[in-house]
Amino acid sequence: MSESKVENGKITEYMGKRVYDFMRWRKLAGIVSVVLVLSSIAVLAINGLKFGLDFTGGTQVEVGYEVTPFIGDVRRQLDEAGYDGATVVNFGSERDLLIKLPPSVTEEETQVSATNQEVVTPIGDKVVQVLKAGSEGNVELRRVEMVGPQVGAELRDDGGLGMMVALVLVMMYVALRFQYKFSFGAVAALGHDVIIVLGFFALLGLDFDLTVMAAVLAVIGYSLNDTIVVSDRIRENFRKVRKAEAEEIINISISQTLGRTFMTSFTTLLVLWALQFFGGELIHNFSLALIVGVVVGTYSSVYVAANVLMALKISKEDLMPPVKEGAELEEMP
């Protein structure tokens, strides 16, 4: 192997590029991954996800202030008025607020007058009356939307089903493009990433809504892309590099794609950090889910997928194209 440099029985340089011994730490990385996944499952079982309005149902009220309000004061006003569990976030400018009321608050509240006649007051008008009482300027009602609990449950179930279907399709795609051992590695990495992101949200008690669900699906796509790049290089090197063990070939492949993996993750995180700090509260959880997913996904493409390949004892024979019957006879003079 003239194009490689060997030290202490291991390839340390291949085709002029340094080869890092990633697989040296694969057992430790495997333990860390198992601990993180089991901890996430335990947190999900104990705390559960704090589903947002999109999944539980409830009412959204958009209001506009004449004078910029303090969100803490708005939340206190709503709590004192009996609207427990209300979520208040900026929507657009600092004077526009989006108020999310839980399903315990119905679309309309009934007040009984002195003559016992029922006067129906829309929930949006009730909220504006409460906010006007504690505001220096005028408060304008912009929009009121209600999501029924049945619609929310359907969105939750369909979203979960969508993630399961995505994982199954990924497994089939990778098995057809590479080999079934690669498909197990890819699905293990994707499952690892999704469970840790969900566990992170359950641990901190953050709202899990449709935007976070979209972020989780985006994490699946991002992690899969990274895993496919590494897997493609592993398959190529298994066919090119001679007299090398599977561990060395995986180290060569990861080292060759390391620059691309790092730059892709770094530039993606720059954008996500910008969204996190300057995008407003409305997409705060969306960007946070992607940040956690990109970090965990980068790790899993190096250690989880490759670890599974090592556990399944991937070999050169698994990736060699099948020899057709009679091919040997055709090659004879």
N, C-alpha and C positions, 0 to 999 in steps of 0.2 A: 504494500500500500504506500506508494511513493508520495501520494497526495496528502497523506495523513502523518501526524506525529504522535508517537506513543510514549507515555511515561507511566512507570509502575503498572504496566499491563493494560492501561486504559488510553483511549484516544483523547488527546488534549488539544489537538489542532487538526482541522480538516479543510483542505483546499484553501489554505491561508487564513482561515478564520478560527478563532479560539472556540473550543468546545467546553461548555460548562457542565459539571456533573450534577445535573438536576435530580437524577434518579437516586443519588446518594441519600437524599432526604425524603424519599417517597414513603417510607414507613411512618416517619414522624408526621408528614403531611397527611397521610391516610388517617392517622389517629386524630389529628386536628379536625379534619373534615367530618369524621364520624361524630366527634364530640359536638361540633357546631350543628350538625343536622339533628342529632338526638335532642340537643338543648332547644333547638327551634321547635321541634315537634312537641316537646314537653310544654313550652311556653304557649304554643297554639292550643294545646289540650286544656291548659289551666286558665289562661286569660281569654283565649279566642280572639278573633279579629273584631275590631271596633268598626262595624260597617257604617258607611256614610249614608246620607239621605238617598242616594241613587239606589241602594239595595234595601234599606229598611222602609222607605216611604217617608212622607212628611211634606212640609211646605217651605218653599223658598220665597223670600220677600226681598226685593231690591229697592233701596231707598236712596235718595240724594239729599245731602245736607247743604244748607246755605253757608254754614261755618264749619270748618274742618273739625270733626269730633274726635274724641279719644275712645279707641275701641274698648278699653277697659271700663270706661264709664257706661258705654252702651250695653255691654254685657251685664253690668251691675243693675242697670235700669230694667232690663228684661227679666233678670232673676227676681228682682223685687216685685215685678208685676205678675209673677207666677209662671213665666216661660222658662222653666228649668231645662237645662241641656241645650239651650240655643247656641249655635255657632255663628260668630260674626267675623267676617273677613272683608278686606278692601276689594272692591270690584272696579277696576279701571283706575280712576283718580282717588286721592285721599278723601274726597268728599262723598264718594259713592260706596255704599256698603251692601254686602249680600248677607242676609240673615237666613240661616237654616234652622227651621223648627222641627223637633222630633215628631213622630207620628202620634204621640199622645195629645198634641195640639191639633185639633180638627180644623177643617177648612173654614168652618163658620162656627161662631159661638152665639149662644142664645141668651139674651137678657130679657128679663120679665119686668115690665113697667108696673106702675101703681095700679093701672086698670086691668092688670093680668093679661094684657095683649102682648104677644111675643114679637119682639123687634130683633130681626136678624142683622148682626153686624159682621161684615166680612173680616176675616182674620188680618188681612193686610191693613185695613183701616184701624183696627184695634192696636196693632203694633205701632203704626204711625202716631196715634194718639199718645201712646206711652212714651215714644221718643221725643215728641214735641214738648212734653211736659218737662223734660230735663235738658232741653237744648236751647241755646241762645238765639238761634235763627230758625228759619222755616225748615221743615222736613217734608220732602215730596215723595210720594209713593210712585215708583217707576213700573214695577212688574210684580205679579204674584203667580207662582206656579206650584202645583201640587202633584206629588208622585204617590200613587197608591201603593199600599204594602204588597199587593199581589204583583204589580208590575216590578217592584223592587226585588221580590223573591225570584221572579223569572229572570231578571238581569243577573242576579247572583248565581243562579243555577246554570244559566247559559254561559256565563263567563267561566265558571269552573269546568264545564264540559268542553268549552273551547280550548282551554289549556291542556286538557287530557288528550283531545284530538290532535293538537299541535305536537305533543310529545310522541304520539303514536306515528304520525306522518313523518316526523324527523327520523325516528328509528327505522322506518321502511326506506326512506331516502338514503340514509347513510349506509344501510345494509346493501342496497342495490349499487350504490356508487363505489363503495369500498369493499367491506367484508363485515360479516355479522358481528365480529368482535369489536369493530369500530363503532357499530351502532349501539352496543351496550355501553361503551365508553362515553359516547355523545349524550345518550339519554341520562346516564348517571350524572354527568356534569350539569345538564340542564335541570334535572330534578334537584340536585345539590343547590344550584343557584336560586331556584324558585322558593324552595323551603326556607333557605336562610333569609331571603328578602321578606317573606311572610312572617317568619319568626321575629325579625327586627321590628316590624310594625306592631306585632302583638305585644312584644316586650315593652315598647314605648307607649303603647295605647294610642297610636296615631290613627286618624280616620282612613278607612280603606274604601275608596269610591271608584267610580269608573275610570278616572284619570290614573289612579294607581294601578288598576287592572290593566290599562293600556301600557303602563310602564313595565309591568311584569311581562307582558307579551313581547314588548320591545327588548327586554333583557334576554328572553329566550332566543330571539333573532340575533342579537349581538353576540351572545355566548356561542351560539351555533356557528356563526361565521368564523369566529376565532378558532373554534375546535376543528372546523373543516380545513382551514389553512394549515394547521399543525398536522392533521391526519394526512392531508395530501402530501406533505413533505415527508412524513414517516413512510408512506407507501412508496414514494419515489426512491428514498434512500435504502429501503429494504432491497430494492432491485438493483441499485447502483453500487452500494458499498459491499465489498466482499470481505469475508473472514472477520466479521464483527458480530458481537452479541446483540440481542434485541435492546438491552439497556443502553449500549453505546450508540446504536442507531437512533434511539429516541432522544438521547442527549444531543446528538448532532442535529437532529431535525428541530428540536426546540431552540437550540442556540442559533440556527440559521434564521428562524422566524422571530427571534427575540426583539430585534430592532423594530420590525414592523408592528409586533404586538404592543410594545411599549409606546411607540409614537401614536398608534391608533387610540389606545386607552388614554394617553395623556391629553391629546387634543380633544377627545370626547369629554373628558372630565373638566377641561377648561370651560367648555360651553355649558355643561351642567352646573358648575359652580356659579357661573354668571346668572343662570336661571334661578338658582337657589337664593342668591343674595339680592338680585334686582328684578326678578320676575313677579314678585308679589306673593301674597299668601295663598292665592287661588291655585297656583301650580307648585306650591312649596313641597307637598307630599309627592307629587309627580316627579320632580327633579331629584328629591331625596331617594326615592325608590330606584331611579336610574343610576344614581351615584353608587349606592350599595351594590346594585346589580353588576355594574361595570367592573368594580373592584373585585367582587367575588367571581365574576365570570372570567376575568383575566387569570386569576389564580386557578380556577377549575380547568381551564383549557391547557394549563401546563401540568398540573398535578393530578386532578381527578380523572380526566379522560386517559392520560398516559398511565396512571396507576392501574386503571381497569385493564388496559392492554397488557401490562406486565402480569397482572393477576391471572388473566386468561391465557398467558404464555403465547403471545403473538410470535410468529416465526416467519422466516422467509418463504416457507412452503405455503403459508396461508395466502400470500399475495402473488404468487407466481401464476401466470395465466395457464389454464389447463391445456395439456398436450392432446391434440387430436389423434384419433386412431389412424395409424398408417403414416403419421408425419415422419417417423424415423425412416421408413422405407423410401419416402419421397426424397429425403435428403441424401440417400445413398447413390453413388455414381452408377 
